[in-house]
Amino acid sequence: MRVKFSTIMTIAALAMAGVLLYLAVFEPHILSAYAAFLSFILLLFIIGIIFARFEESSLSSKEVALIGILGAIIAASRIPFAALPNIQPCTFLIITTGIIFGPLAGAMAGAMTAAVSNMFFGQGPWTAWMMVAWGMVGIVSGYVGQKLKDDVTVTHVVLLGAVLGLAYNLLMDFSSWLTFYRAVPDLLIPTLIAGIPYGILHVLGNVIFAMVLGKPILTLFKRFRRRTHISYGPEDKPSEESYAAESLASPPE
């Protein structure tokens, strides 16, 4: 039986997480010396899982192209807001991508956003953390979208923007503690406290973008999903008859 590459990456990620947990509990001095390196290896395994699952999926070339375009657009949307402290539409757009197109599309859009946008803002160890953090935002949003189906509203996007924006910032602050402060226990709380103002700005930005652009973006993404046949699973795949009916009912673009 052939073992999928995503399965290998998952086992490797779990093993590395176990090593980090063991060092944190029993050998904190070793963790302090190698925290940045070991956590980076774990991130590479997690990113490998995302890309492996995408490669193993049954998405058509049209669907893959759409996800790639969305990732590029979201990455580009970060640039005009570079002068604003932690306020950008990326998290909001990743959330809507996950809700409408599913967790895999959301994860890919999130990972691509960090990798591509940091070509302008600067690459570093933070890029891998951003890829994972935004990827997780897309995954969580995708599973929420699976539960809500077509009942998703702007209110759901606003709530996700607040909760996932806060979670994103906590993870990035934690990454700073691991990478730049060598996992010194006494510096964890001060690092998290120092990031609170930026977390608040991130949440406020997500909420404002969701309230202003939530409805038109959801409508637009739903139309893209109909036109490309992207679905949450085989049971949600529209029949040719239903797709034809939706196409006739949709006004010409």
Buried (B, 14 or more C-beta within 10 A) or exposed (E): EEEEBBBBBBEBBEEBBEBBEEBBEEEBEEBBBBBBEBBBBBBBBBBBBBBBBBEEBEBEEEBBEBBEEBBBEBBBBBEEBEEEEBBBBBBBBBBBBBBBBBBBBBBBBBBBBBBBBBEEBEEEBBBBBBBBBBBBBBBBBBBBBBEEEEEBEBEBBBBBBBBBBBBBBBBBBBBBBBBEBBBEEEBBEEBBEEBEEBBBBBBBBBBBBBBEBBEEBBEEBBBBBBBBBBBBEEEEEBEEEEBEEEEEEEEEE
